């Protein structure tokens, strides 16, 4: 990486972490710039000892974030950290990270141990500018992240089969940006996408390992409970 590229990367990541007094136009430009910094690479499953679930809830002008870390084997909760603050950015589809990232940064700073990978309730590359919340937090935290979303934001593709574990590719702008996964038999699928420092096969492997009898992976279920307002 050249000096100019290092300076650009540092500047963008600093902006992703700060997010103070940012306009809608600035937010969109930042997403476009930051999307070029996303790294897609395999992450060996045997390297994952500590996994995190990440979720945010909004109510009455307040936003609350929760990060729950668990042992990958057995899903025993190791640590739960939360943070809460007033909302400072309007609700705009595709820019939800700018409402949620500041409070997630607060919660992350409290963690005693950094997780090997984080499952983020939201999209990663499956996003209009290929830069959803999972990408945003992966770059800001500099850890592997995976987007796990409950609804489609962009893209098109076939429906997966009805059995648990069935999946189908979701394409957007000529590339596969997610896998649509049937995480529970005869239940609506979830959308798995790369956040940062993982590839799509790795993301699927981690999510499948994190499923029990519910629609959502265990770490996200735990974070959802902890984030409730």
SVG drawing of the C-alpha trace seen along z (x, -y; Angstrom):
<svg xmlns="http://www.w3.org/2000/svg" viewBox="-43 -19 47 49">
<polyline fill="none" stroke="black" stroke-width="0.4" points="0.0,0.0 1.4,-3.4 1.7,-6.3 -1.2,-8.1 -3.4,-5.0 -2.5,-4.7 -3.4,-8.3 -6.7,-7.9 -7.5,-4.8 -6.6,-6.4 -8.7,-9.5 -11.8,-7.4 -11.6,-5.2 -11.2,-8.2 -14.4,-9.7 -16.3,-6.4 -15.4,-6.4 -16.3,-10.1 -19.5,-10.8 -20.0,-14.2 -22.2,-16.8 -22.2,-14.9 -24.7,-15.8 -26.6,-13.3 -24.5,-14.2 -21.3,-13.7 -22.6,-10.4 -23.3,-9.1 -19.8,-10.1 -18.2,-8.5 -19.9,-5.2 -18.7,-5.3 -15.2,-6.0 -15.1,-3.4 -16.6,-0.6 -13.3,-0.5 -11.5,0.4 -13.5,3.5 -11.4,6.7 -12.9,10.0 -10.8,13.0 -11.3,16.5 -11.4,16.7 -10.7,20.2 -13.5,21.5 -11.0,23.1 -9.6,19.6 -12.9,18.5 -13.0,18.9 -14.9,15.8 -17.9,14.6 -20.0,11.5 -23.6,10.5 -24.3,6.9 -27.7,5.2 -29.3,1.8 -32.8,0.7 -34.5,-2.7 -37.4,-4.1 -38.6,-7.6 -35.6,-9.4 -33.1,-7.2 -30.9,-4.5 -29.4,-1.6 -26.6,0.7 -25.6,4.1 -22.6,6.3 -22.6,9.8 -19.6,12.0 -19.9,15.8 -17.7,18.8 -18.1,20.3 -18.4,23.8 -21.6,23.9 -22.6,20.2 -21.8,19.5 -22.0,15.7 -18.6,14.2 -19.5,10.5 -22.3,8.1 -21.7,4.4 -24.4,1.8 -24.5,-1.9 -27.3,-4.4 -27.7,-7.9 -30.0,-10.3 -30.4,-10.0 -28.6,-12.6 -29.2,-11.5 -32.5,-11.2 -34.0,-7.9 -32.9,-7.4 -32.9,-4.0 -29.3,-3.0 -27.8,-5.4 -28.9,-3.6 -25.3,-3.2 -25.0,-6.9 -27.8,-6.6 -26.3,-3.4 -22.6,-3.5 -21.9,-6.2 -23.6,-4.2 -22.0,-1.0 -18.6,-2.6 -19.4,-3.4 -20.3,0.1 -17.3,1.6 -14.9,-0.5 -16.1,1.2 -15.3,4.7 -12.6,6.4 -11.8,8.9 -12.1,8.3 -14.1,11.0 -12.6,13.0 -15.7,12.2 -18.9,10.2 -22.4,11.0 -24.1,7.7 -27.9,7.4 -28.0,5.6 -26.5,5.7 -22.9,5.7 -22.2,5.6 -25.9,6.1 -26.5,2.4 -27.1,-0.3 -23.5,-1.5 -22.0,1.8 -21.4,0.5 -24.0,1.4 -23.7,1.4 -21.6,4.6 -19.1,3.0 -19.1,-0.2 -18.4,1.4 -15.9,3.9 -13.7,1.1 -14.3,-1.1 -13.4,1.8 -10.9,3.4 -12.3,6.9 -14.0,9.5 -17.8,8.8 -20.7,10.5 -24.1,8.9 -27.2,10.9 -30.3,9.1 -34.0,10.1 -35.1,8.4 -33.9,7.6 -32.5,4.1 -31.2,4.5 -30.7,7.3 -32.7,10.1 -32.5,13.8 -34.3,17.1 -35.9,18.3 -34.0,20.9 -35.5,24.3 -37.7,24.9 -35.3,27.1 -33.0,25.6 -29.6,24.8 -30.9,24.2 -29.6,21.0 -29.7,19.0 -27.5,16.3 -28.6,12.7 -27.2,10.5 -26.9,6.7 -25.1,4.7 -23.8,7.8 -22.2,9.4 -23.3,11.8 -23.7,9.6 -25.4,12.0 -26.7,15.5 -30.4,15.9 -30.4,18.6 -33.3,20.7 -32.1,20.7 -35.2,22.6 -37.5,24.9 -40.6,23.1 -39.6,19.8 -38.7,16.6 -35.0,16.6 -32.3,14.3 -29.7,12.4 -26.0,13.2 -23.4,10.8 -19.8,9.9 -19.0,7.1 -15.2,6.9 -12.2,9.3 -14.3,12.3 -15.5,13.8 -19.1,15.1 -18.3,18.8 -16.8,18.0 -19.8,15.8 -22.1,18.7 -20.0,21.2 -20.0,19.0 -23.7,18.3 -24.6,21.9 -22.5,22.9 -24.2,20.2 -27.8,21.4 -29.8,23.5 -33.5,24.0 -34.3,20.3 -34.4,18.1 -31.5,15.9 -28.0,17.0 -27.5,17.2 -25.2,14.3 -27.6,11.9 -30.5,13.3 -28.6,12.5 -27.7,9.0 -31.3,8.3 -32.4,9.0 -29.7,6.9 -30.4,3.9 -34.1,3.8 -35.4,0.3"/>
</svg>
